[in-house]
Each structure stands twice: as structure tokens, then as C-alpha cells.
């Protein structure tokens, strides 16, 4: 049983689910950190795809996380419901 089993409910989250489970099950801190980064990157890419936005080429993960699109999305879900990506909510 995984803390991320709720993600497995939708097929479109399968890759994210596998990456999250890999992080959860990694045996050492270095492996956990890498798996967490991989999962975060996949989640960010997923958000871009869901909103039909082009993932910035050659951008670092930090640059993408700090992009106006992601910042706006995070603000929208922290203050109320997402402005978009309505199917993201489980």
C-alpha cells in the first residue's frame, strides 16, 4: 500500500504514480531525492500538457517552477479552486 494510491485512480496519472512510489520506496536519501525531483518534473510537465502550453525548452526545473504559469496555478489553488485544470482535482 502506498501513500500515493489515490493517484492511481486515473490512468493519465500512471507515470506520476510510478515516480511517486519510486520515491517512497527508495532505500537511501540520494535515491529518494532524485526520485522526488523526477516526480516533481513530471507533475510540472503534466500541468503544461493539461493546459496546452509548450514546456519551455532548455529551462531548468527551477525556472519552470518559477514561471508565471506555474506561479499563477499555485496561487489559484492555494486561495480557492484552480482557475483551470479542473480535471486535475481527484
Gaussian input, Z-matrix of N, CA and C with variables (Angstrom, degrees):
# hf/3-21g

backbone

0 1
 N
 C     1     B1
 C     2     B2     1     A1
 N     3     B3     2     A2     1     D1
 C     4     B4     3     A3     2     D2
 C     5     B5     4     A4     3     D3
 N     6     B6     5     A5     4     D4
 C     7     B7     6     A6     5     D5
 C     8     B8     7     A7     6     D6
 N     9     B9     8     A8     7     D7
 C    10    B10     9     A9     8     D8
 C    11    B11    10    A10     9     D9
 N    12    B12    11    A11    10    D10
 C    13    B13    12    A12    11    D11
 C    14    B14    13    A13    12    D12
 N    15    B15    14    A14    13    D13
 C    16    B16    15    A15    14    D14
 C    17    B17    16    A16    15    D15
 N    18    B18    17    A17    16    D16
 C    19    B19    18    A18    17    D17
 C    20    B20    19    A19    18    D18
 N    21    B21    20    A20    19    D19
 C    22    B22    21    A21    20    D20
 C    23    B23    22    A22    21    D21
 N    24    B24    23    A23    22    D22
 C    25    B25    24    A24    23    D23
 C    26    B26    25    A25    24    D24
 N    27    B27    26    A26    25    D25
 C    28    B28    27    A27    26    D26
 C    29    B29    28    A28    27    D27
 N    30    B30    29    A29    28    D28
 C    31    B31    30    A30    29    D29
 C    32    B32    31    A31    30    D30
 N    33    B33    32    A32    31    D31
 C    34    B34    33    A33    32    D32
 C    35    B35    34    A34    33    D33
 N    36    B36    35    A35    34    D34
 C    37    B37    36    A36    35    D35
 C    38    B38    37    A37    36    D36
 N    39    B39    38    A38    37    D37
 C    40    B40    39    A39    38    D38
 C    41    B41    40    A40    39    D39
 N    42    B42    41    A41    40    D40
 C    43    B43    42    A42    41    D41
 C    44    B44    43    A43    42    D42
 N    45    B45    44    A44    43    D43
 C    46    B46    45    A45    44    D44
 C    47    B47    46    A46    45    D45
 N    48    B48    47    A47    46    D46
 C    49    B49    48    A48    47    D47
 C    50    B50    49    A49    48    D48
 N    51    B51    50    A50    49    D49
 C    52    B52    51    A51    50    D50
 C    53    B53    52    A52    51    D51
 N    54    B54    53    A53    52    D52
 C    55    B55    54    A54    53    D53
 C    56    B56    55    A55    54    D54
 N    57    B57    56    A56    55    D55
 C    58    B58    57    A57    56    D56
 C    59    B59    58    A58    57    D57
 N    60    B60    59    A59    58    D58
 C    61    B61    60    A60    59    D59
 C    62    B62    61    A61    60    D60
 N    63    B63    62    A62    61    D61
 C    64    B64    63    A63    62    D62
 C    65    B65    64    A64    63    D63
 N    66    B66    65    A65    64    D64
 C    67    B67    66    A66    65    D65
 C    68    B68    67    A67    66    D66
 N    69    B69    68    A68    67    D67
 C    70    B70    69    A69    68    D68
 C    71    B71    70    A70    69    D69
 N    72    B72    71    A71    70    D70
 C    73    B73    72    A72    71    D71
 C    74    B74    73    A73    72    D72
 N    75    B75    74    A74    73    D73
 C    76    B76    75    A75    74    D74
 C    77    B77    76    A76    75    D75
 N    78    B78    77    A77    76    D76
 C    79    B79    78    A78    77    D77
 C    80    B80    79    A79    78    D78
 N    81    B81    80    A80    79    D79
 C    82    B82    81    A81    80    D80
 C    83    B83    82    A82    81    D81
 N    84    B84    83    A83    82    D82
 C    85    B85    84    A84    83    D83
 C    86    B86    85    A85    84    D84
 N    87    B87    86    A86    85    D85
 C    88    B88    87    A87    86    D86
 C    89    B89    88    A88    87    D87
 N    90    B90    89    A89    88    D88
 C    91    B91    90    A90    89    D89
 C    92    B92    91    A91    90    D90
 N    93    B93    92    A92    91    D91
 C    94    B94    93    A93    92    D92
 C    95    B95    94    A94    93    D93
 N    96    B96    95    A95    94    D94
 C    97    B97    96    A96    95    D95
 C    98    B98    97    A97    96    D96
 N    99    B99    98    A98    97    D97
 C   100   B100    99    A99    98    D98
 C   101   B101   100   A100    99    D99
 N   102   B102   101   A101   100   D100
 C   103   B103   102   A102   101   D101
 C   104   B104   103   A103   102   D102
 N   105   B105   104   A104   103   D103
 C   106   B106   105   A105   104   D104
 C   107   B107   106   A106   105   D105
 N   108   B108   107   A107   106   D106
 C   109   B109   108   A108   107   D107
 C   110   B110   109   A109   108   D108
 N   111   B111   110   A110   109   D109
 C   112   B112   111   A111   110   D110
 C   113   B113   112   A112   111   D111
 N   114   B114   113   A113   112   D112
 C   115   B115   114   A114   113   D113
 C   116   B116   115   A115   114   D114
 N   117   B117   116   A116   115   D115
 C   118   B118   117   A117   116   D116
 C   119   B119   118   A118   117   D117
 N   120   B120   119   A119   118   D118
 C   121   B121   120   A120   119   D119
 C   122   B122   121   A121   120   D120
 N   123   B123   122   A122   121   D121
 C   124   B124   123   A123   122   D122
 C   125   B125   124   A124   123   D123
 N   126   B126   125   A125   124   D124
 C   127   B127   126   A126   125   D125
 C   128   B128   127   A127   126   D126
 N   129   B129   128   A128   127   D127
 C   130   B130   129   A129   128   D128
 C   131   B131   130   A130   129   D129
 N   132   B132   131   A131   130   D130
 C   133   B133   132   A132   131   D131
 C   134   B134   133   A133   132   D132
 N   135   B135   134   A134   133   D133
 C   136   B136   135   A135   134   D134
 C   137   B137   136   A136   135   D135
 N   138   B138   137   A137   136   D136
 C   139   B139   138   A138   137   D137
 C   140   B140   139   A139   138   D138
 N   141   B141   140   A140   139   D139
 C   142   B142   141   A141   140   D140
 C   143   B143   142   A142   141   D141
 N   144   B144   143   A143   142   D142
 C   145   B145   144   A144   143   D143
 C   146   B146   145   A145   144   D144
 N   147   B147   146   A146   145   D145
 C   148   B148   147   A147   146   D146
 C   149   B149   148   A148   147   D147
 N   150   B150   149   A149   148   D148
 C   151   B151   150   A150   149   D149
 C   152   B152   151   A151   150   D150
 N   153   B153   152   A152   151   D151
 C   154   B154   153   A153   152   D152
 C   155   B155   154   A154   153   D153
 N   156   B156   155   A155   154   D154
 C   157   B157   156   A156   155   D155
 C   158   B158   157   A157   156   D156
 N   159   B159   158   A158   157   D157
 C   160   B160   159   A159   158   D158
 C   161   B161   160   A160   159   D159
 N   162   B162   161   A161   160   D160
 C   163   B163   162   A162   161   D161
 C   164   B164   163   A163   162   D162
 N   165   B165   164   A164   163   D163
 C   166   B166   165   A165   164   D164
 C   167   B167   166   A166   165   D165
 N   168   B168   167   A167   166   D166
 C   169   B169   168   A168   167   D167
 C   170   B170   169   A169   168   D168
 N   171   B171   170   A170   169   D169
 C   172   B172   171   A171   170   D170
 C   173   B173   172   A172   171   D171
 N   174   B174   173   A173   172   D172
 C   175   B175   174   A174   173   D173
 C   176   B176   175   A175   174   D174
 N   177   B177   176   A176   175   D175
 C   178   B178   177   A177   176   D176
 C   179   B179   178   A178   177   D177
 N   180   B180   179   A179   178   D178
 C   181   B181   180   A180   179   D179
 C   182   B182   181   A181   180   D180
 N   183   B183   182   A182   181   D181
 C   184   B184   183   A183   182   D182
 C   185   B185   184   A184   183   D183
 N   186   B186   185   A185   184   D184
 C   187   B187   186   A186   185   D185
 C   188   B188   187   A187   186   D186
 N   189   B189   188   A188   187   D187
 C   190   B190   189   A189   188   D188
 C   191   B191   190   A190   189   D189
 N   192   B192   191   A191   190   D190
 C   193   B193   192   A192   191   D191
 C   194   B194   193   A193   192   D192
 N   195   B195   194   A194   193   D193
 C   196   B196   195   A195   194   D194
 C   197   B197   196   A196   195   D195
 N   198   B198   197   A197   196   D196
 C   199   B199   198   A198   197   D197
 C   200   B200   199   A199   198   D198
 N   201   B201   200   A200   199   D199
 C   202   B202   201   A201   200   D200
 C   203   B203   202   A202   201   D201
 N   204   B204   203   A203   202   D202
 C   205   B205   204   A204   203   D203
 C   206   B206   205   A205   204   D204
 N   207   B207   206   A206   205   D205
 C   208   B208   207   A207   206   D206
 C   209   B209   208   A208   207   D207
 N   210   B210   209   A209   208   D208
 C   211   B211   210   A210   209   D209
 C   212   B212   211   A211   210   D210
 N   213   B213   212   A212   211   D211
 C   214   B214   213   A213   212   D212
 C   215   B215   214   A214   213   D213
 N   216   B216   215   A215   214   D214
 C   217   B217   216   A216   215   D215
 C   218   B218   217   A217   216   D216
 N   219   B219   218   A218   217   D217
 C   220   B220   219   A219   218   D218
 C   221   B221   220   A220   219   D219
 N   222   B222   221   A221   220   D220
 C   223   B223   222   A222   221   D221
 C   224   B224   223   A223   222   D222
 N   225   B225   224   A224   223   D223
 C   226   B226   225   A225   224   D224
 C   227   B227   226   A226   225   D225
 N   228   B228   227   A227   226   D226
 C   229   B229   228   A228   227   D227
 C   230   B230   229   A229   228   D228
 N   231   B231   230   A230   229   D229
 C   232   B232   231   A231   230   D230
 C   233   B233   232   A232   231   D231
 N   234   B234   233   A233   232   D232
 C   235   B235   234   A234   233   D233
 C   236   B236   235   A235   234   D234
 N   237   B237   236   A236   235   D235
 C   238   B238   237   A237   236   D236
 C   239   B239   238   A238   237   D237
 N   240   B240   239   A239   238   D238
 C   241   B241   240   A240   239   D239
 C   242   B242   241   A241   240   D240
 N   243   B243   242   A242   241   D241
 C   244   B244   243   A243   242   D242
 C   245   B245   244   A244   243   D243
 N   246   B246   245   A245   244   D244
 C   247   B247   246   A246   245   D245
 C   248   B248   247   A247   246   D246
 N   249   B249   248   A248   247   D247
 C   250   B250   249   A249   248   D248
 C   251   B251   250   A250   249   D249
 N   252   B252   251   A251   250   D250
 C   253   B253   252   A252   251   D251
 C   254   B254   253   A253   252   D252
 N   255   B255   254   A254   253   D253
 C   256   B256   255   A255   254   D254
 C   257   B257   256   A256   255   D255
 N   258   B258   257   A257   256   D256
 C   259   B259   258   A258   257   D257
 C   260   B260   259   A259   258   D258
 N   261   B261   260   A260   259   D259
 C   262   B262   261   A261   260   D260
 C   263   B263   262   A262   261   D261
 N   264   B264   263   A263   262   D262
 C   265   B265   264   A264   263   D263
 C   266   B266   265   A265   264   D264
 N   267   B267   266   A266   265   D265
 C   268   B268   267   A267   266   D266
 C   269   B269   268   A268   267   D267

   B1=1.4523
   B2=1.5294
   B3=1.3132
   B4=1.4605
   B5=1.5216
   B6=1.3036
   B7=1.4675
   B8=1.5233
   B9=1.3215
   B10=1.4623
   B11=1.5200
   B12=1.3182
   B13=1.4638
   B14=1.5287
   B15=1.3238
   B16=1.4681
   B17=1.5283
   B18=1.3287
   B19=1.4729
   B20=1.5203
   B21=1.3158
   B22=1.4598
   B23=1.5264
   B24=1.3128
   B25=1.4636
   B26=1.5273
   B27=1.3072
   B28=1.4654
   B29=1.5181
   B30=1.3333
   B31=1.4611
   B32=1.5211
   B33=1.3214
   B34=1.4620
   B35=1.5242
   B36=1.3235
   B37=1.4657
   B38=1.5281
   B39=1.3236
   B40=1.4608
   B41=1.5296
   B42=1.3210
   B43=1.4655
   B44=1.5308
   B45=1.3274
   B46=1.4640
   B47=1.5274
   B48=1.3091
   B49=1.4634
   B50=1.5314
   B51=1.3226
   B52=1.4652
   B53=1.5243
   B54=1.3219
   B55=1.4620
   B56=1.5321
   B57=1.3116
   B58=1.4744
   B59=1.5244
   B60=1.3134
   B61=1.4692
   B62=1.5241
   B63=1.3259
   B64=1.4608
   B65=1.5267
   B66=1.3259
   B67=1.4729
   B68=1.5285
   B69=1.3026
   B70=1.4605
   B71=1.5294
   B72=1.3258
   B73=1.4548
   B74=1.5266
   B75=1.3195
   B76=1.4637
   B77=1.5316
   B78=1.3193
   B79=1.4626
   B80=1.5243
   B81=1.3181
   B82=1.4630
   B83=1.5281
   B84=1.3157
   B85=1.4699
   B86=1.5242
   B87=1.3130
   B88=1.4639
   B89=1.5184
   B90=1.3133
   B91=1.4719
   B92=1.5207
   B93=1.3366
   B94=1.4658
   B95=1.5246
   B96=1.3333
   B97=1.4597
   B98=1.5227
   B99=1.3271
   B100=1.4608
   B101=1.5249
   B102=1.3222
   B103=1.4666
   B104=1.5313
   B105=1.3277
   B106=1.4649
   B107=1.5209
   B108=1.3293
   B109=1.4641
   B110=1.5277
   B111=1.3307
   B112=1.4647
   B113=1.5265
   B114=1.3362
   B115=1.4654
   B116=1.5284
   B117=1.3297
   B118=1.4640
   B119=1.5213
   B120=1.3179
   B121=1.4628
   B122=1.5331
   B123=1.3074
   B124=1.4683
   B125=1.5313
   B126=1.3238
   B127=1.4655
   B128=1.5216
   B129=1.3244
   B130=1.4699
   B131=1.5294
   B132=1.3237
   B133=1.4794
   B134=1.5217
   B135=1.3249
   B136=1.4635
   B137=1.5308
   B138=1.3302
   B139=1.4670
   B140=1.5245
   B141=1.3106
   B142=1.4683
   B143=1.5258
   B144=1.3188
   B145=1.4691
   B146=1.5281
   B147=1.3503
   B148=1.4720
   B149=1.5230
   B150=1.3105
   B151=1.4681
   B152=1.5313
   B153=1.3249
   B154=1.4716
   B155=1.5254
   B156=1.3023
   B157=1.4587
   B158=1.5216
   B159=1.3134
   B160=1.4565
   B161=1.5219
   B162=1.3291
   B163=1.4595
   B164=1.5250
   B165=1.3277
   B166=1.4624
   B167=1.5304
   B168=1.3095
   B169=1.4622
   B170=1.5228
   B171=1.3051
   B172=1.4694
   B173=1.5253
   B174=1.3065
   B175=1.4658
   B176=1.5234
   B177=1.3148
   B178=1.4569
   B179=1.5290
   B180=1.3096
   B181=1.4578
   B182=1.5251
   B183=1.3234
   B184=1.4618
   B185=1.5258
   B186=1.3246
   B187=1.4697
   B188=1.5252
   B189=1.3156
   B190=1.4623
   B191=1.5281
   B192=1.3322
   B193=1.4628
   B194=1.5277
   B195=1.3191
   B196=1.4630
   B197=1.5312
   B198=1.3216
   B199=1.4641
   B200=1.5301
   B201=1.3202
   B202=1.4672
   B203=1.5376
   B204=1.3255
   B205=1.4615
   B206=1.5278
   B207=1.3280
   B208=1.4653
   B209=1.5276
   B210=1.3199
   B211=1.4707
   B212=1.5259
   B213=1.3206
   B214=1.4648
   B215=1.5261
   B216=1.3164
   B217=1.4597
   B218=1.5240
   B219=1.3164
   B220=1.4637
   B221=1.5259
   B222=1.3189
   B223=1.4642
   B224=1.5219
   B225=1.3329
   B226=1.4631
   B227=1.5196
   B228=1.3306
   B229=1.4684
   B230=1.5210
   B231=1.3209
   B232=1.4554
   B233=1.5214
   B234=1.3359
   B235=1.4607
   B236=1.5300
   B237=1.3114
   B238=1.4658
   B239=1.5154
   B240=1.3116
   B241=1.4557
   B242=1.5237
   B243=1.3331
   B244=1.4587
   B245=1.5312
   B246=1.3213
   B247=1.4547
   B248=1.5315
   B249=1.2971
   B250=1.4426
   B251=1.5277
   B252=1.3121
   B253=1.4574
   B254=1.5339
   B255=1.3043
   B256=1.4632
   B257=1.5200
   B258=1.3301
   B259=1.4564
   B260=1.5274
   B261=1.3428
   B262=1.4484
   B263=1.5226
   B264=1.3173
   B265=1.4642
   B266=1.5247
   B267=1.2957
   B268=1.4634
   B269=1.4873
   A1=108.25
   A2=115.54
   A3=122.04
   A4=110.47
   A5=115.41
   A6=120.89
   A7=110.63
   A8=116.96
   A9=122.01
   A10=113.34
   A11=117.45
   A12=120.20
   A13=112.64
   A14=117.38
   A15=119.75
   A16=111.64
   A17=117.06
   A18=120.88
   A19=110.63
   A20=116.78
   A21=121.57
   A22=112.68
   A23=117.71
   A24=121.03
   A25=113.09
   A26=117.11
   A27=120.46
   A28=109.67
   A29=115.97
   A30=120.85
   A31=113.08
   A32=117.20
   A33=119.49
   A34=112.31
   A35=118.00
   A36=122.35
   A37=112.29
   A38=117.74
   A39=120.87
   A40=112.82
   A41=117.75
   A42=120.31
   A43=110.61
   A44=116.86
   A45=121.00
   A46=109.58
   A47=116.58
   A48=121.48
   A49=111.44
   A50=116.23
   A51=119.93
   A52=111.29
   A53=117.09
   A54=120.45
   A55=111.40
   A56=116.42
   A57=119.98
   A58=110.98
   A59=117.17
   A60=120.97
   A61=110.70
   A62=117.10
   A63=120.22
   A64=110.14
   A65=116.65
   A66=120.44
   A67=110.25
   A68=115.50
   A69=120.53
   A70=111.72
   A71=116.35
   A72=121.15
   A73=114.28
   A74=118.07
   A75=120.26
   A76=109.59
   A77=115.30
   A78=119.12
   A79=114.70
   A80=118.26
   A81=118.73
   A82=110.10
   A83=115.46
   A84=121.26
   A85=112.64
   A86=117.43
   A87=120.30
   A88=112.21
   A89=115.79
   A90=120.58
   A91=110.91
   A92=116.36
   A93=120.24
   A94=110.77
   A95=116.62
   A96=120.72
   A97=111.08
   A98=117.42
   A99=120.59
   A100=110.96
   A101=116.23
   A102=119.94
   A103=111.32
   A104=117.41
   A105=120.76
   A106=110.58
   A107=116.48
   A108=120.23
   A109=110.34
   A110=117.13
   A111=121.01
   A112=110.70
   A113=116.63
   A114=120.45
   A115=110.68
   A116=116.74
   A117=120.41
   A118=111.16
   A119=116.61
   A120=120.48
   A121=110.58
   A122=116.94
   A123=120.49
   A124=110.86
   A125=117.43
   A126=120.87
   A127=110.52
   A128=116.94
   A129=121.02
   A130=109.96
   A131=117.22
   A132=120.61
   A133=110.34
   A134=116.79
   A135=121.51
   A136=110.49
   A137=116.37
   A138=120.46
   A139=111.22
   A140=116.53
   A141=120.21
   A142=110.62
   A143=116.89
   A144=120.74
   A145=110.46
   A146=116.66
   A147=120.27
   A148=111.81
   A149=117.07
   A150=121.44
   A151=112.61
   A152=116.14
   A153=121.83
   A154=111.88
   A155=115.22
   A156=120.81
   A157=108.49
   A158=115.34
   A159=120.24
   A160=109.62
   A161=115.34
   A162=120.07
   A163=107.33
   A164=117.94
   A165=120.59
   A166=112.41
   A167=115.83
   A168=120.75
   A169=109.96
   A170=116.05
   A171=123.25
   A172=114.55
   A173=118.14
   A174=120.97
   A175=108.94
   A176=115.89
   A177=119.60
   A178=108.34
   A179=115.94
   A180=119.81
   A181=110.38
   A182=116.93
   A183=120.48
   A184=111.69
   A185=117.08
   A186=120.39
   A187=111.37
   A188=116.26
   A189=120.22
   A190=110.37
   A191=116.93
   A192=120.40
   A193=110.43
   A194=116.50
   A195=121.88
   A196=112.78
   A197=117.50
   A198=120.97
   A199=110.61
   A200=117.09
   A201=120.08
   A202=112.47
   A203=117.65
   A204=120.94
   A205=111.04
   A206=117.45
   A207=120.52
   A208=110.73
   A209=117.46
   A210=120.18
   A211=110.96
   A212=116.69
   A213=121.17
   A214=110.91
   A215=116.61
   A216=120.55
   A217=110.62
   A218=117.55
   A219=121.47
   A220=110.40
   A221=117.36
   A222=120.48
   A223=111.04
   A224=116.53
   A225=119.58
   A226=111.99
   A227=118.07
   A228=118.58
   A229=112.05
   A230=117.53
   A231=118.46
   A232=111.75
   A233=117.02
   A234=119.71
   A235=112.72
   A236=116.93
   A237=121.15
   A238=108.75
   A239=116.72
   A240=121.70
   A241=108.60
   A242=117.31
   A243=119.45
   A244=111.20
   A245=115.82
   A246=120.40
   A247=110.05
   A248=115.51
   A249=120.66
   A250=106.97
   A251=116.05
   A252=122.32
   A253=109.33
   A254=115.22
   A255=120.00
   A256=112.78
   A257=117.37
   A258=118.86
   A259=112.05
   A260=117.56
   A261=120.68
   A262=111.19
   A263=116.05
   A264=119.96
   A265=109.75
   A266=115.53
   A267=120.56
   A268=106.90
   D1=136.97
   D2=-177.33
   D3=-117.16
   D4=152.15
   D5=173.00
   D6=-65.64
   D7=-14.61
   D8=-175.20
   D9=-106.65
   D10=13.60
   D11=-179.08
   D12=-58.49
   D13=-28.86
   D14=179.24
   D15=-62.45
   D16=-26.32
   D17=179.20
   D18=-71.68
   D19=-30.20
   D20=-175.56
   D21=-69.57
   D22=-6.36
   D23=-177.81
   D24=-65.82
   D25=-24.13
   D26=179.89
   D27=-120.05
   D28=133.23
   D29=-178.85
   D30=-60.20
   D31=-31.79
   D32=-177.34
   D33=-67.42
   D34=-13.42
   D35=178.75
   D36=-99.65
   D37=8.07
   D38=-173.29
   D39=-56.99
   D40=-45.99
   D41=-178.79
   D42=-65.25
   D43=-41.81
   D44=178.05
   D45=-62.60
   D46=-43.84
   D47=178.96
   D48=-58.18
   D49=-46.81
   D50=-179.19
   D51=-63.34
   D52=-40.56
   D53=179.48
   D54=-67.37
   D55=-40.36
   D56=177.88
   D57=-65.10
   D58=-41.61
   D59=178.05
   D60=-65.52
   D61=-37.52
   D62=177.44
   D63=-61.66
   D64=-41.42
   D65=177.93
   D66=-65.03
   D67=-42.45
   D68=-179.00
   D69=-62.97
   D70=-35.51
   D71=-174.11
   D72=-98.01
   D73=-3.14
   D74=-179.64
   D75=-61.03
   D76=145.70
   D77=-172.05
   D78=-89.21
   D79=-20.21
   D80=-178.82
   D81=-133.01
   D82=163.43
   D83=-174.22
   D84=-60.70
   D85=-39.74
   D86=179.76
   D87=-63.12
   D88=-43.64
   D89=178.29
   D90=-65.83
   D91=-41.49
   D92=178.15
   D93=-60.62
   D94=-44.38
   D95=-179.63
   D96=-61.52
   D97=-44.29
   D98=179.79
   D99=-64.29
   D100=-44.16
   D101=179.70
   D102=-64.23
   D103=-38.68
   D104=177.68
   D105=-63.77
   D106=-42.69
   D107=177.96
   D108=-62.57
   D109=-44.41
   D110=178.75
   D111=-59.99
   D112=-42.12
   D113=179.34
   D114=-65.32
   D115=-44.29
   D116=178.82
   D117=-60.52
   D118=-44.25
   D119=179.72
   D120=-62.27
   D121=-40.79
   D122=179.30
   D123=-66.62
   D124=-38.64
   D125=177.95
   D126=-63.89
   D127=-43.24
   D128=178.50
   D129=-62.52
   D130=-45.12
   D131=177.97
   D132=-61.40
   D133=-40.62
   D134=178.46
   D135=-58.24
   D136=-44.34
   D137=179.72
   D138=-62.33
   D139=-41.29
   D140=178.10
   D141=-62.42
   D142=-44.75
   D143=-179.97
   D144=-63.54
   D145=-44.63
   D146=-178.89
   D147=-59.95
   D148=-30.85
   D149=-179.37
   D150=-97.75
   D151=9.80
   D152=179.64
   D153=53.98
   D154=42.56
   D155=177.54
   D156=-108.14
   D157=151.41
   D158=177.31
   D159=-81.99
   D160=127.51
   D161=176.21
   D162=-68.25
   D163=128.89
   D164=-176.24
   D165=-60.71
   D166=123.15
   D167=178.98
   D168=-69.71
   D169=141.37
   D170=176.30
   D171=61.01
   D172=16.36
   D173=178.18
   D174=-88.50
   D175=145.52
   D176=174.90
   D177=-76.56
   D178=164.09
   D179=178.34
   D180=-60.62
   D181=-40.32
   D182=178.07
   D183=-61.02
   D184=-41.98
   D185=178.59
   D186=-63.59
   D187=-39.19
   D188=-179.53
   D189=-69.73
   D190=-41.71
   D191=178.50
   D192=-63.11
   D193=-35.29
   D194=-177.85
   D195=-87.31
   D196=5.90
   D197=-178.89
   D198=-69.00
   D199=153.55
   D200=178.48
   D201=-55.46
   D202=-37.59
   D203=-179.09
   D204=-61.47
   D205=-51.84
   D206=-177.68
   D207=-68.64
   D208=-41.27
   D209=178.16
   D210=-59.88
   D211=-42.76
   D212=178.63
   D213=-64.14
   D214=-41.82
   D215=179.53
   D216=-63.40
   D217=-46.65
   D218=-179.40
   D219=-61.92
   D220=-42.84
   D221=177.72
   D222=-61.69
   D223=-39.76
   D224=-177.56
   D225=-67.88
   D226=-36.18
   D227=-179.99
   D228=-83.18
   D229=-20.16
   D230=178.69
   D231=-83.56
   D232=-20.62
   D233=-179.54
   D234=-100.43
   D235=-24.59
   D236=179.60
   D237=-169.41
   D238=-137.02
   D239=176.90
   D240=-86.01
   D241=154.91
   D242=176.28
   D243=-59.71
   D244=143.55
   D245=176.55
   D246=-66.97
   D247=-25.18
   D248=-178.36
   D249=-150.57
   D250=-163.86
   D251=-178.38
   D252=51.79
   D253=45.43
   D254=-176.80
   D255=-61.77
   D256=-28.02
   D257=-179.50
   D258=-79.84
   D259=-4.83
   D260=179.48
   D261=-68.77
   D262=-33.85
   D263=-178.86
   D264=-65.32
   D265=133.63
   D266=178.22
   D267=-91.33

